[in-house]
């Protein structure tokens, strides 16, 4: 697990520059490498990813722990279901 200040995660996905639906598809694939109860950090620049990540988590049973925007980059922390 990696952490810096309050940023803790098991796997990071850099989806900056990708447009819908790629950030969600890559997040789905990256979650395979996250243990149950672990955290996937996703960085994306597509504004559509805000609604997409929320819907993806609701449909898959994973939990969207946080969602924020920092200088044009949307940062998500997703907790994988099955802890």
Secondary structure, 3 states (H helix, E strand, C coil): CEEECCEEECEEEEECCCCCCHHHHHHHHHHHHCCCCCEEEEEECCCCHHHHHHHHHHHHCCEEEEEEEECCEEEEEEECCCC
